[in-house]
Amino acid sequence: MEKSLETQPQLDIFSQWRAFYQLTKPKVILLLLLTAIVGMCLASSGLPDLYLLFWGTLGIGMLSSAGAVFNHCIDHNIDIKMARTQRRPLPQGKVTLGQAVGFGLLLTIIGSLLLWFLVNPLTAILTFASMLGYAVVYTLWLKRATPQNIVIGGIAGAAPPLLGWTAMTGQLDGNALLLVMIIFTWTPPHFWALAIDRVEDYKKTGLPMLPVTHGIEFTKTMILLYTVLLMAVGLLPFLMGMSGWIYFVGSSLINWGFFYVAWQLKFTPHKRSPMAVFKYSITHLMLLFIILLLDHYVVLGLS
């Protein structure tokens, strides 16, 4: 029997706060904030303005966390059906639906005000739009409407480096959009690998995820093709003069690593191949942005 979302077991203060913390998807948010901070650094000719870096990171983090909380709220009836998500705070009754909505609204209001008044209005508007794109457009509509949900909705999750860039400069820039393109291309193979591993769970929910609607083999092919596209898009910062040879060599190595695990998944798969691709993709994105950062400051140091 499903637990009521309006009643909850008695929890100590630490457990209660931990439940709210888990609603924010902290591991995902940390990866997003890494890309935002790199965007801030790349937008700066030297070290970034620490005032803008602190308040920008805090505001972007709060609004991104709010999107994660609203995702939990909208998907609570789905989460309880899936082994991967049924131990989240809402399905477990550790937090009521009303409490979660209130927490998400509080994060939204504070994060928006911080960005508007302490960073700049453009960053506040773009971050708020990104949060709505993930929490409402993707979670409430696209996720339930089309097997291309993660492709179309991926633009919201790809926004953080652009948000970091605008936090420093107050304006849009083509180089920031290159970083968005990288994450936008990275997202489908990252998420589809997880969807293959959890395909039986997704069948229970009725969500039109690609492995459910088009089959696992087709999804493996799409992962491989998107990985090839990611290798090409990943060269753009170097080809456009945004980065140097350190980025070219480093990104090429880890991009070929991504291609290798995607090739294995398609042609020589084993039981854990989908999760191998999923886990590698997380490491890949983290390393790619660290390499971008390293290249940026090495080039500045030599100039």
N, C-alpha and C positions, 0 to 999 in steps of 0.2 A: 504494500500500500504506500502511495506517495505521501511524503511528509507535507503538512500544511506550511505554506510560506508565510503565513501570518502568525504562526506560533513558533517558538524556538526554545531549545533546551537552555537551562541555566548554565552560563559560561562565566568563568572568572574574567577579570578585566583584561588580562593578557590574551586569552583566547578570543575575546570579543574583538579586540583591536587587530589581532592576527587575521580574523575572518574578514574585516573590512580591508586590510592590507592585501589579502588574496584576491579580493574583488578587482583590484587595479591591475592584475596580471603583471606583477613587478618585473619578471624576467623579460617579457616583451617590451615593457616600457624602458627598461635600461638599455636595450639594444637600439630602440628608437632614439633615445636621448644621446647615445654615442654618435649616431649619424647627424643629429642636430648640432651637437658640439663641434663635430668636424666641419659642418657647414659654417658655423660661426668662425672657426679658425681660418678656413680657406677664404672667407670673405674679408679677412684682416690682413693688412700688409705686414704686420708683426704679430705680437701677442694680442689676443682679442681684449676688448674693453671688459675688465672683470665685473664691473657693475652690470653691464648688459648681459654678460655671460651668465651671471648668477640668477638675475631675475628672469631672463629669457628661458634658461633651462628649467627653473621652477615653474614658470607659467605654462610652458609647453608640456612639461611633465604632468602638471595638474589637469590640463585639458585632455591630454592623451589618456590619463588614468580615468577621467570621467567617461570617455568613450568606452573604455574597457568595462566600467561598472554598468553602463547602460546596455552594453552587449550581454552581460550576465543577466540583466533584468529581462531583456527581450527574449533571450534564449532559455530561460529557466525551465520551461516545459520540455524543451529539446534536450537540455543538459542532463535531466534526470533519466533519460533513456539510454545514454551513452556511457560505456565503461570509462572512457577518457575524462568525462566531465561530471559524472554523477557524484563525485566527492567535493565539488565546489561548494562554497558557503551557502548559496541559495537552495540547491537540492538537498543539502544536509540540514537545512533549517537553522543554521547558525546565525543567519541574518534574515530578517523579514524582507519581503519585497518593498514595503514602504520605506524601511530603513535604507535599503540599497538605493532606491530612487532619490531619497533625500540626500544621501552621501554624494551621489553623482551630481546632483544640482549644486550642492555646496562647492564641490571641486570646480564645476563649470564657472560659477559666479566669481569665485576668488581668482582662479587662473585667468579668466578674461579680464578682470579688473587689473591684475598685476601687469599683464602684457600691454593693455591699453595705456595705462598711466605711467608705468615704469620702463617700458621698452618702446613700442610705437604702435599706433592703431593698425597699420597694415599687418603686422605680425599677429595681433589679436584677432583680426578678421579672418586671416588665412587659417590660423590654428583652430578657431571656432568652426569654420567651414569644414576643415579636415575632420574634426571630432564628429560633426553631424554626418559627414560622408560615411564614416565608419559605423557609427552607432545607429543611424537611421537608414540612409540610402543602402548601405551594404547589408547590415544585419537584418533590418526589418523588411527590405524589399528584394534586393538582388540575390541574397543568399537563398531565398525561397522561390525565386522566379526563373533563374536560368543557370545552366551548368557553366556558363562563362562568368559566374558571380565573382570569383576571385580575381579574374582578369580585369573586369570593369571596376570593381570595388577596390582594386589594389592601389589606385591613385591616392586614396586617403592615407594608406599606410606608407606611401612613398614620399609624403610631404615633409617629414622632419628636417632633412638637410636644407630644403628651401626655407623653412621656418627659421632655422638657425641663421641662414644667410640674411634674411630680411631683418632679423633681430639686430644684426650688426649694422646694416646699411640703410634700412628703411625703404628699400626698393627691390624690385625683381631684377634678376640677372640670368643671362643665358647659361652661365657656368653652373648656377644652382640647379637649373632645369636638367642639366646633364646628370647630376647626382640623383634627381628624381627619376629620370629614365632608367638608371641602373637598378634602383630598388623596385620600380614598376615591373621591369623585366624579370627580376629575381623572384618576385613573389609567387607567380604560378608554379614553377617547379618546386619551390619550397613547400607550398601548401598541398599541392597535388600528391606529393610523396607521402605526406601524412594521411591524406584522404585514402590512398591505396591501402595503407596499413590498417586504417579504421573503416574500411568499406562496409563491413557488416553492421557496424554501429550506424553509419549514415543511411543504410537501407532501412533500418528501424525507424528513423526519423522522418523519412519521406522527402528529405532535402535533395534537390537535383544536383548533387555533386558529380563531377565529371566521371569518376570511376563507376558510379551507379548508373548514370544515364548512357554512357558510351562504352563502358567496359574498361577493365584494367589494362589490357594491352594497348588500347588506343591512348589511354592516359599516359602510359609509359613512353609512347612515341612522342606525345606532346611535351612531356618533361624533357626528353632529349632534344627536341627542336627548340624549345625555349632556352635550353642551356647553350645551344649554339648561338642563338640570338643574343644571349647575355654575354657571351665571349666577344661578340662584335660590338655591342653597346659599351662594354667595359673598356674598349680601346678609345672611346671618344674623348675622355679627358686628356689623353696623351696626344691624340691627333689634332685636337683643337687648341693645344698649347696651354692647357690648364695645369697639366702636371708634366713631370719629366721622366727620365729613364728608370728611376727607382720604382715609380708606379708602374711603368710599362712592364718591367721584368717581374715585379712582385705580383701584379694582377694577372699577368699571363700564366704564371705558375699555378696560382690558386684557381683560375678559371679552367685550366686544363684538368685540375683535380676534380672540379665539379663535373666536367664532361666525362671523366673516367667513371665516377660513381653512377652517373646517369646512364652511361653505356652499359655498365654492369647490370643495372636495374632492367634495362631493356633486353639484353641479349644473353647474359649469364646470371640470372637472378638467383638469390637464395632467400630464405625466410625473412631475414632481417634487412634485405636490400632497400625496401622503402624507407625504413627508419635510418639507414645509413645515409641515404640521400638527404633526408630531412635534417639530421644532425650536422652533416657536412655543410649544408646550406647556411645554417646559423653561424658556424665557424667562418665560412667563406665571407659572409657579409661583414662580420666583425673585423676580420683581417683586412678586407679590402679597404675599409674606411681608415683603419689604422695606418695602412700603407700610404693612402692618400695624405694623411696628416704628416707622416714621416717625410714623404717626398716634398711636401710644401715647405717644411721648416729647414730641410737640408738645402733646398734651392735658395731659400731666403738667406741662409747662412753663408752660402757661396757667392751670393750676389753683392 
